[in-house]
Amino acid sequence: MLLDLFATTIWPYLDVTEKTRKNYLGAYKRHLSGTIGKSHIEKISKADILNSLDSLPPQTKYQTLMVARVLFREALNRELVEISPAGLIKAPKISVDASKFLMWEDLREIDFGSQTARIRFLALHGTRYGEAAALTELDIHDGRVHITKSIHGRTKSPSGVRAVPLMSPFEPFPKYQNTIAKKLNPYGVTVHSLRKTYDYTLKSSNVHVTTAAKLMGHSNPLITMKIYTAVLDHEIEKAGLALSEYIAI
């Protein structure tokens, strides 16, 4: 069976969100279909896949390799191949720069006009935008925000289903985030960076990292730790003051 034919057959059966499915399909069409799509799946080698990945930047290479791994995992499950050549390829290391985010102390002072309440809600509840856009008044009760879905269907992962303390008034969100993004652009931050604001606020409030991971909807607490271990300039200054006070004793 040709890889293109197998891929077309398998996409509808993957146990992923519709958004993830579209991302997989897009990566496949851009980076794999043109190079190995017309090859018989049982004849595709590790070298063939590496040739498809060679010219791609690290982030794209990683995403494309993940798509190849999914396809060959499904082929292996269906006994179309005896071994997954994609599984033999080591994933490339990705270096992600720490993106900028606004601290709550800044956000609460900024007037974002008609989007102020929505921006503060995102920063105080850590919802992904798709999750926020799926919320209704029925999801706000008992002093909590109950996150059970996304506008794309299910939450990003099972751990995305969660309840977080209600910290500010809720206003329904539009389907698209463009208007909110425009309000944030002058400050050099994105809508998604508001999740980092929430994560850092949890850290500053001495919420334990494992609890924070649950509130963030992270399947892996190590993701939460990236913010918990981040040290901002003002923290260095605080550390200097604390040391000065201690050694002066």
Backbone bond lengths (Angstrom), bond angles and torsions (degrees), N, CA, C in turn:
res aa  C-N    CA-C-N  psi(-1)  N-CA   C-N-CA  omega(-1)  CA-C   N-CA-C  phi
1 M - - - 1.460 - - 1.535 109.47 -
2 L 1.346 116.57 135.06 1.452 120.36 177.65 1.529 110.15 -69.28
3 L 1.328 115.98 145.74 1.458 119.84 -179.13 1.520 111.41 -59.78
4 D 1.329 118.24 -40.55 1.470 121.25 178.36 1.524 111.01 -56.90
5 L 1.324 116.38 -44.74 1.462 120.85 -179.09 1.523 110.46 -65.97
6 F 1.332 116.75 -43.82 1.461 120.15 179.10 1.526 110.99 -62.51
7 A 1.345 116.20 -44.30 1.462 120.44 -179.38 1.528 110.52 -60.62
8 T 1.323 116.96 -45.19 1.471 121.33 179.24 1.521 110.80 -59.68
9 T 1.321 116.28 -38.09 1.469 121.63 -179.03 1.525 112.10 -71.00
10 I 1.331 115.96 -36.73 1.461 119.95 -168.67 1.529 114.27 -86.59
11 W 1.349 118.68 -26.62 1.470 119.56 -174.67 1.530 113.67 -50.73
12 P 1.343 119.37 -46.18 1.478 118.77 -176.40 1.527 114.41 -64.63
13 Y 1.331 117.73 -17.67 1.461 120.69 -173.92 1.532 113.83 -99.61
14 L 1.319 117.10 -2.09 1.462 119.46 179.36 1.520 110.53 -70.55
15 D 1.317 115.86 136.69 1.465 121.18 -179.01 1.524 109.80 -85.24
16 V 1.334 115.78 68.08 1.465 122.36 -178.98 1.518 108.64 -137.50
17 T 1.337 116.20 168.60 1.461 119.68 177.32 1.524 109.60 -71.40
18 E 1.312 116.35 162.24 1.462 120.94 179.81 1.528 110.91 -62.40
19 K 1.323 116.47 -35.92 1.467 120.29 178.49 1.530 110.71 -63.87
20 T 1.336 116.54 -45.32 1.468 120.60 178.62 1.523 110.63 -63.44
21 R 1.320 115.69 -39.92 1.470 119.96 179.08 1.538 110.33 -59.71
22 K 1.333 116.41 -43.21 1.470 120.41 178.98 1.516 111.24 -65.41
23 N 1.337 116.46 -38.10 1.470 120.21 177.74 1.528 110.91 -63.89
24 Y 1.336 116.30 -43.18 1.465 121.05 177.95 1.533 110.27 -60.39
25 L 1.313 115.17 -47.95 1.466 120.22 -177.64 1.528 110.90 -62.07
26 G 1.337 115.91 -42.22 1.462 119.73 179.71 1.516 112.15 -63.22
27 A 1.339 116.66 -45.09 1.465 120.90 179.45 1.525 110.59 -64.24
28 Y 1.318 115.99 -39.04 1.472 120.14 -179.96 1.532 110.47 -63.60
29 K 1.319 116.71 -48.33 1.471 120.65 -177.57 1.523 111.55 -63.59
30 R 1.344 116.15 -38.55 1.463 119.73 -176.02 1.530 113.02 -75.63
31 H 1.336 117.23 -37.19 1.457 119.06 -167.10 1.532 116.40 -122.44
32 L 1.317 117.99 -12.61 1.469 118.81 -177.63 1.527 113.54 -119.93
33 S 1.316 116.18 -39.62 1.462 119.55 -175.17 1.529 112.04 -58.34
34 G 1.325 116.57 -42.44 1.459 120.31 -176.74 1.514 114.49 -71.62
35 T 1.330 116.94 -19.63 1.470 119.84 -176.64 1.525 113.03 -104.37
36 I 1.331 117.63 -43.45 1.473 119.73 -177.05 1.531 112.73 -126.05
37 G 1.314 116.95 3.97 1.463 120.18 -177.06 1.516 114.15 -63.18
38 K 1.340 116.47 -30.29 1.475 120.33 -178.17 1.528 111.75 -93.23
39 S 1.325 116.80 8.23 1.457 120.93 177.68 1.526 110.43 -92.49
40 H 1.329 116.44 149.61 1.462 120.41 175.90 1.529 108.14 -69.39
41 I 1.315 116.10 131.56 1.458 121.29 -171.28 1.531 112.40 -57.76
42 E 1.332 117.59 -35.81 1.469 120.16 -177.79 1.524 112.32 -74.69
43 K 1.347 117.08 -11.96 1.465 120.53 -178.72 1.530 113.14 -102.77
44 I 1.318 117.10 -3.16 1.468 120.40 -178.64 1.524 109.16 -76.16
45 S 1.309 116.15 129.39 1.460 121.64 -177.06 1.524 111.95 -105.60
46 K 1.309 114.91 170.59 1.465 121.51 174.46 1.526 110.07 -57.65
47 A 1.321 116.70 -41.79 1.470 121.20 -179.64 1.528 111.16 -63.14
48 D 1.339 117.24 -37.42 1.466 120.67 178.95 1.529 110.85 -61.47
49 I 1.317 115.36 -43.90 1.463 119.57 -179.45 1.524 110.57 -68.60
50 L 1.339 116.43 -41.19 1.466 120.30 178.39 1.521 111.00 -59.97
51 N 1.329 117.16 -38.60 1.466 120.90 177.96 1.527 111.13 -63.11
52 S 1.328 116.41 -34.52 1.467 120.61 178.12 1.527 111.76 -70.07
53 L 1.334 115.62 -29.31 1.464 120.85 -175.71 1.521 114.04 -91.33
54 D 1.332 116.59 -20.91 1.467 121.34 -168.34 1.518 115.36 -51.32
55 S 1.315 118.12 -44.05 1.467 120.49 -173.34 1.523 113.88 -88.07
56 L 1.332 117.03 1.16 1.464 120.39 -175.70 1.529 111.33 -86.68
57 P 1.338 117.29 146.49 1.467 119.93 174.27 1.526 109.87 -66.93
58 P 1.344 118.23 158.20 1.474 121.84 -172.77 1.528 115.44 -50.06
59 Q 1.334 117.57 -47.67 1.468 120.01 -177.38 1.522 110.86 -62.83
60 T 1.343 116.27 -46.36 1.464 120.71 -179.98 1.518 110.83 -66.70
61 K 1.338 116.30 -38.58 1.461 121.25 178.50 1.526 110.44 -60.89
62 Y 1.321 116.26 -42.89 1.467 120.97 179.63 1.531 110.45 -62.64
63 Q 1.336 116.70 -48.31 1.463 120.47 -177.95 1.527 111.41 -63.01
64 T 1.332 115.93 -40.69 1.463 120.06 -179.05 1.522 110.92 -68.19
65 L 1.324 116.47 -39.09 1.475 119.82 177.02 1.521 110.38 -62.57
66 M 1.337 117.49 -38.79 1.460 120.26 178.78 1.534 110.75 -62.29
67 V 1.345 116.31 -38.45 1.469 120.26 177.46 1.526 109.88 -64.02
68 A 1.334 116.30 -44.61 1.470 120.20 179.03 1.521 110.72 -61.55
69 R 1.321 116.99 -40.40 1.469 120.43 179.18 1.526 111.25 -62.92
70 V 1.334 116.15 -40.64 1.470 119.94 179.16 1.528 110.22 -63.29
71 L 1.333 116.38 -46.05 1.461 119.84 -178.29 1.525 111.57 -62.53
72 F 1.330 117.01 -45.40 1.464 119.18 -178.25 1.527 111.82 -74.89
73 R 1.313 117.69 -25.21 1.467 119.61 173.02 1.529 109.41 -64.10
74 E 1.341 115.48 -44.40 1.464 119.68 179.27 1.532 110.76 -66.71
75 A 1.336 116.71 -36.96 1.474 120.21 177.79 1.522 110.55 -65.85
76 L 1.329 115.46 -38.36 1.466 120.41 178.53 1.522 110.11 -65.28
77 N 1.314 117.11 -42.34 1.470 121.68 179.10 1.528 111.65 -61.78
78 R 1.332 115.90 -29.82 1.467 121.07 -178.61 1.530 112.20 -95.75
79 E 1.331 114.85 8.12 1.471 122.42 177.75 1.522 112.53 59.11
80 L 1.333 116.43 33.14 1.459 120.93 175.22 1.527 110.38 -86.26
81 V 1.323 116.07 -23.03 1.470 121.57 176.00 1.524 107.83 -134.55
82 E 1.325 115.90 158.10 1.464 120.17 -179.97 1.517 111.94 -93.64
83 I 1.332 115.72 -20.62 1.461 120.51 179.79 1.527 108.28 -150.90
84 S 1.315 115.99 149.08 1.459 119.71 178.74 1.530 109.79 -91.04
85 P 1.332 118.23 110.88 1.465 119.76 178.33 1.527 111.79 -64.67
86 A 1.336 116.77 -28.87 1.467 120.16 178.72 1.521 110.85 -69.13
87 G 1.339 116.20 -30.73 1.458 120.40 179.66 1.516 112.78 -70.69
88 L 1.321 116.77 -14.32 1.466 121.22 179.91 1.530 111.97 -87.83
89 I 1.326 115.94 -7.35 1.467 120.65 -176.37 1.521 110.26 -96.12
90 K 1.303 115.86 127.48 1.458 121.34 179.08 1.524 110.06 -73.31
91 A 1.309 116.89 132.65 1.459 120.55 -179.63 1.526 110.21 -67.68
92 P 1.336 117.68 138.16 1.473 120.31 179.79 1.526 111.17 -69.45
93 K 1.328 115.21 150.62 1.456 119.40 176.30 1.522 109.11 -77.12
94 I 1.315 114.61 138.00 1.462 119.82 179.86 1.511 108.48 -117.31
95 S 1.313 116.22 125.89 1.463 119.52 175.94 1.519 107.99 -101.24
96 V 1.309 115.70 118.63 1.457 121.27 -178.26 1.518 108.79 -110.23
97 D 1.317 115.97 120.27 1.463 119.51 178.10 1.515 109.50 -67.75
98 A 1.332 115.41 143.33 1.454 119.54 177.28 1.518 108.60 -65.67
99 S 1.298 117.39 114.71 1.455 119.67 -177.46 1.519 110.67 -79.02
100 K 1.295 114.67 152.34 1.453 121.32 -176.64 1.529 110.18 -71.81
101 F 1.322 116.02 146.04 1.459 119.84 172.38 1.525 108.04 -146.15
102 L 1.313 115.32 156.27 1.457 121.00 178.34 1.518 109.51 -89.89
103 M 1.308 116.63 138.47 1.457 120.70 174.86 1.528 108.74 -77.87
104 W 1.323 116.36 156.92 1.458 120.46 -178.64 1.528 111.10 -59.90
105 E 1.326 117.10 -34.68 1.461 120.83 179.37 1.529 111.34 -58.28
106 D 1.336 116.28 -32.10 1.467 120.59 177.33 1.529 110.81 -81.34
107 L 1.319 115.51 -44.96 1.468 120.05 -175.89 1.523 113.11 -60.56
108 R 1.313 116.55 -37.68 1.466 118.39 -176.38 1.526 112.44 -71.36
109 E 1.356 116.94 -14.79 1.457 120.73 179.70 1.522 112.73 -96.86
110 I 1.330 117.34 -15.16 1.465 120.95 -175.21 1.527 110.17 -88.53
111 D 1.314 115.35 135.06 1.454 121.07 176.32 1.525 108.60 -96.41
112 F 1.313 116.31 111.66 1.464 121.46 179.41 1.526 111.00 -99.00
113 G 1.311 116.64 19.97 1.459 120.60 178.63 1.511 112.49 64.53
114 S 1.318 116.27 -133.27 1.472 120.96 -176.15 1.525 112.92 -65.94
115 Q 1.344 118.17 -14.04 1.459 120.84 -177.58 1.535 112.80 -102.18
116 T 1.332 116.66 5.45 1.466 120.05 -176.39 1.524 112.15 -57.45
117 A 1.318 117.38 -49.23 1.466 120.76 -177.12 1.529 110.92 -63.21
118 R 1.319 116.98 -40.68 1.466 120.10 -178.71 1.530 111.17 -68.19
119 I 1.314 116.51 -42.29 1.467 120.10 179.77 1.523 110.30 -64.01
120 R 1.318 117.27 -43.34 1.463 120.05 178.80 1.518 111.14 -66.66
121 F 1.335 116.78 -34.69 1.471 119.74 178.09 1.527 110.12 -63.01
122 L 1.330 116.66 -45.19 1.468 120.29 178.80 1.523 111.35 -61.33
123 A 1.343 116.08 -39.91 1.467 120.75 -177.68 1.521 112.66 -73.38
124 L 1.323 117.29 -22.97 1.469 120.22 -176.64 1.525 113.43 -102.67
125 H 1.339 116.68 -0.17 1.468 118.78 -179.22 1.525 113.27 -131.98
126 G 1.331 117.11 -8.92 1.459 120.51 173.24 1.509 115.49 67.19
127 T 1.311 117.69 21.18 1.464 119.14 -179.80 1.522 111.21 -76.93
128 R 1.315 116.02 142.60 1.457 120.02 168.05 1.523 106.50 -68.21
129 Y 1.337 117.01 155.14 1.462 117.33 -174.75 1.530 111.66 -61.48
130 G 1.338 116.78 -41.08 1.462 119.54 179.52 1.520 112.18 -60.12
131 E 1.343 116.13 -33.56 1.473 120.58 177.54 1.525 110.48 -70.99
132 A 1.338 116.16 -42.41 1.466 120.26 -179.60 1.525 110.72 -64.16
133 A 1.335 116.39 -40.88 1.464 120.41 -178.39 1.528 112.13 -67.09
134 A 1.325 116.95 -19.55 1.471 120.90 179.95 1.529 112.42 -90.97
135 L 1.337 116.90 -9.35 1.461 120.48 -177.83 1.534 111.97 -72.31
136 T 1.340 114.90 146.65 1.466 121.53 171.73 1.526 107.47 -131.57
137 E 1.309 116.13 173.86 1.474 120.62 178.71 1.532 111.43 -58.22
138 L 1.339 116.69 -28.96 1.470 120.67 -179.86 1.523 112.26 -66.27
139 D 1.332 116.24 -20.79 1.464 120.23 -179.66 1.529 112.10 -85.98
140 I 1.328 116.76 -6.48 1.465 121.58 -179.01 1.529 108.27 -107.04
141 H 1.320 116.91 104.49 1.468 119.52 178.45 1.524 110.63 -160.45
142 D 1.306 115.78 160.23 1.470 122.68 179.30 1.534 112.42 57.62
143 G 1.334 115.34 30.97 1.460 119.32 177.86 1.520 113.51 72.86
144 R 1.328 117.03 18.88 1.458 120.50 -178.56 1.527 111.11 -137.04
145 V 1.320 114.59 158.06 1.461 121.77 171.66 1.528 106.01 -103.31
146 H 1.306 116.87 118.42 1.467 122.01 -176.95 1.530 109.12 -97.34
147 I 1.312 115.38 109.00 1.464 122.20 -176.44 1.522 108.26 -99.95
148 T 1.322 116.37 111.90 1.463 120.56 -175.02 1.525 113.73 -127.73
149 K 1.334 115.81 -6.19 1.473 118.43 -174.22 1.523 110.24 -157.99
150 S 1.316 114.28 175.24 1.452 122.62 177.35 1.525 107.45 -134.96
151 I 1.320 117.49 163.55 1.468 118.35 176.28 1.530 110.37 -67.13
152 H 1.333 116.49 -13.32 1.459 120.81 177.63 1.534 111.42 -90.25
153 G 1.332 116.34 -1.33 1.465 121.01 -178.33 1.506 110.05 121.39
154 R 1.313 116.43 -112.22 1.457 120.77 177.84 1.517 111.11 -76.59
155 T 1.331 116.28 165.50 1.457 120.04 173.26 1.522 108.52 -67.90
156 K 1.345 116.53 166.60 1.466 121.49 -174.78 1.522 112.27 -54.38
157 S 1.330 117.20 -35.99 1.463 122.84 177.37 1.530 107.09 -150.53
158 P 1.334 118.63 166.77 1.474 120.17 178.39 1.524 112.94 -54.80
159 S 1.341 117.45 -33.40 1.468 120.21 179.76 1.521 111.88 -69.22
160 G 1.337 116.20 -12.43 1.465 119.48 177.54 1.512 113.22 -69.73
161 V 1.333 117.15 -20.40 1.466 120.67 175.69 1.525 107.43 -76.09
162 R 1.315 116.41 116.19 1.464 120.02 -172.40 1.522 110.31 -161.24
163 A 1.325 115.41 170.27 1.463 121.80 173.21 1.520 107.15 -126.80
164 V 1.331 116.08 134.43 1.465 120.20 179.94 1.523 108.39 -124.91
165 P 1.339 117.43 152.09 1.469 120.12 -179.90 1.528 111.23 -60.40
166 L 1.330 115.74 135.78 1.464 121.14 177.16 1.525 108.66 -75.37
167 M 1.341 117.08 120.40 1.454 121.47 -173.85 1.520 114.07 -117.88
168 S 1.341 117.10 -11.40 1.472 119.24 179.88 1.517 109.19 -157.27
169 P 1.333 117.84 163.61 1.466 120.41 -178.69 1.531 112.16 -61.62
170 F 1.313 114.46 147.28 1.468 120.60 179.89 1.518 110.82 -101.46
171 E 1.334 115.40 132.65 1.460 122.43 170.13 1.523 107.20 -123.58
172 P 1.335 118.11 133.75 1.469 119.26 -179.85 1.534 111.55 -54.33
173 F 1.324 115.82 143.45 1.461 121.86 -178.06 1.523 110.78 -99.21
174 P 1.336 117.14 144.94 1.469 119.20 173.41 1.520 109.96 -70.67
175 K 1.321 116.61 164.01 1.463 120.84 -177.78 1.529 111.43 -63.66
176 Y 1.331 115.98 -36.61 1.463 119.59 -176.50 1.522 110.85 -109.23
177 Q 1.336 116.34 148.96 1.453 121.83 -173.06 1.530 114.03 -95.37
178 N 1.341 117.78 5.85 1.462 121.72 -173.32 1.521 113.74 -52.85
179 T 1.329 117.19 -46.66 1.465 120.49 -176.28 1.523 110.93 -63.88
180 I 1.319 116.91 -43.41 1.465 121.17 178.98 1.529 109.66 -65.70
181 A 1.328 116.49 -40.82 1.470 120.53 179.65 1.525 111.00 -59.71
182 K 1.327 116.98 -39.96 1.469 120.69 179.71 1.523 111.50 -64.17
183 K 1.326 116.50 -35.24 1.471 120.27 178.93 1.532 111.34 -69.26
184 L 1.331 116.71 -29.38 1.465 121.20 -177.84 1.527 112.71 -87.74
185 N 1.334 116.98 -25.48 1.464 121.60 -175.19 1.529 114.20 -51.16
186 P 1.344 119.66 -43.52 1.467 119.78 -178.54 1.529 113.17 -61.12
187 Y 1.314 117.55 -19.35 1.470 121.50 -178.75 1.533 111.39 -97.93
188 G 1.343 116.44 4.89 1.455 120.85 175.96 1.508 114.90 71.42
189 V 1.333 117.27 24.14 1.464 120.65 -179.88 1.522 109.60 -127.15
190 T 1.328 115.31 166.39 1.456 121.76 -178.92 1.525 110.37 -113.35
191 V 1.313 115.19 171.49 1.469 119.79 176.65 1.525 109.49 -62.24
192 H 1.325 116.98 -42.00 1.466 119.87 -178.36 1.527 111.70 -65.47
193 S 1.331 118.00 -27.16 1.466 120.55 -179.54 1.526 111.85 -64.23
194 L 1.336 116.84 -17.89 1.467 119.57 178.46 1.527 110.98 -66.53
195 R 1.329 117.17 -24.00 1.474 119.99 173.27 1.529 110.08 -66.59
196 K 1.324 116.17 -34.74 1.459 119.73 177.87 1.529 110.28 -70.51
197 T 1.324 115.68 -33.85 1.468 119.08 174.39 1.521 109.27 -59.22
198 Y 1.331 116.04 -46.09 1.465 120.85 179.91 1.524 110.81 -62.37
199 D 1.329 115.92 -45.72 1.465 121.24 -179.79 1.530 110.32 -59.41
200 Y 1.327 115.82 -45.59 1.463 119.39 -178.44 1.534 111.11 -69.19
201 T 1.330 116.81 -33.65 1.468 120.42 176.96 1.521 110.55 -65.33
202 L 1.329 116.90 -38.93 1.468 120.77 175.84 1.526 110.11 -61.45
203 K 1.334 115.76 -43.66 1.462 120.11 178.44 1.520 110.55 -60.57
204 S 1.347 115.73 -46.15 1.466 120.52 -177.99 1.521 111.98 -66.09
205 S 1.343 115.75 -23.51 1.464 120.66 179.40 1.528 111.88 -90.41
206 N 1.343 115.49 8.19 1.469 122.35 179.33 1.524 113.59 62.78
207 V 1.334 116.56 29.19 1.467 120.59 173.37 1.530 107.04 -76.74
208 H 1.332 116.47 130.51 1.469 120.50 -177.30 1.523 110.41 -60.97
209 V 1.330 116.21 145.28 1.457 121.23 -174.13 1.530 112.65 -60.05
210 T 1.336 118.48 -34.23 1.467 119.35 179.88 1.528 111.10 -69.75
211 T 1.329 116.54 -34.20 1.470 120.41 175.00 1.520 109.50 -69.73
212 A 1.333 115.68 -42.08 1.462 120.23 179.25 1.523 110.68 -60.24
213 A 1.329 116.99 -39.52 1.471 121.02 179.96 1.523 110.28 -60.42
214 K 1.326 116.68 -39.98 1.472 120.70 178.88 1.523 110.63 -67.56
215 L 1.339 116.65 -41.86 1.465 120.59 -179.98 1.524 111.48 -67.50
216 M 1.330 116.63 -31.44 1.460 121.22 178.88 1.529 112.19 -79.85
217 G 1.336 116.27 -17.88 1.460 119.27 -176.38 1.510 112.26 77.81
218 H 1.349 116.65 25.95 1.458 120.77 177.81 1.525 110.05 -83.54
219 S 1.315 117.04 133.63 1.463 120.31 176.65 1.523 110.70 -77.50
220 N 1.336 116.24 -20.97 1.462 121.55 -178.77 1.531 109.60 -127.18
221 P 1.340 118.89 116.00 1.473 121.34 -179.73 1.528 113.59 -58.63
222 L 1.337 117.31 -19.43 1.464 120.21 179.07 1.531 110.98 -63.49
223 I 1.333 116.18 -29.56 1.467 119.83 177.10 1.522 109.28 -65.72
224 T 1.333 116.13 -42.21 1.461 121.39 178.39 1.520 110.30 -64.36
225 M 1.319 115.76 -36.20 1.463 120.58 -177.40 1.516 113.10 -62.26
226 K 1.336 118.05 -24.74 1.459 120.23 180.00 1.530 110.92 -60.06
227 I 1.330 116.13 -35.75 1.462 119.26 177.02 1.519 109.70 -82.91
228 Y 1.335 116.82 -38.51 1.470 120.08 -177.97 1.526 111.95 -63.71
229 T 1.308 116.62 -28.86 1.465 119.35 -179.93 1.525 112.09 -94.87
230 A 1.339 117.12 -4.29 1.465 119.83 176.70 1.524 109.05 -69.29
231 V 1.315 116.11 137.99 1.467 121.15 179.57 1.520 108.42 -119.00
232 L 1.317 116.59 115.74 1.454 121.15 178.82 1.530 110.03 -88.13
233 D 1.329 116.33 162.85 1.469 121.21 -175.78 1.522 113.10 -54.45
234 H 1.343 116.07 -41.51 1.465 117.98 -176.32 1.538 111.24 -66.95
235 E 1.346 116.10 -25.55 1.464 118.93 177.89 1.527 110.81 -72.17
236 I 1.342 116.02 -33.93 1.465 119.86 176.85 1.526 110.10 -65.21
237 E 1.339 114.80 -40.47 1.462 119.38 178.33 1.530 110.61 -64.32
238 K 1.328 116.09 -42.26 1.471 119.80 178.38 1.518 110.94 -62.15
239 A 1.335 115.42 -38.91 1.464 119.46 179.00 1.524 110.16 -64.47
240 G 1.346 116.17 -39.15 1.459 120.18 178.70 1.516 111.90 -63.99
241 L 1.319 116.91 -41.54 1.465 121.01 178.28 1.528 110.76 -64.75
242 A 1.335 115.49 -42.44 1.462 119.51 -179.49 1.525 110.68 -63.37
243 L 1.336 116.38 -41.53 1.458 120.26 178.62 1.529 111.13 -65.46
244 S 1.324 114.98 -40.69 1.486 119.37 179.59 1.514 110.97 -61.03
245 E 1.350 115.55 -43.56 1.462 120.20 179.64 1.523 110.45 -64.92
246 Y 1.336 115.61 -38.45 1.464 118.66 -176.58 1.530 111.21 -69.95
247 I 1.329 117.28 -47.87 1.471 118.85 -175.44 1.526 111.93 -73.40
248 A 1.345 115.69 -13.92 1.467 118.46 178.56 1.532 111.07 -81.88
249 I 1.317 115.80 -12.53 1.482 119.79 -178.40 1.514 109.82 -66.81
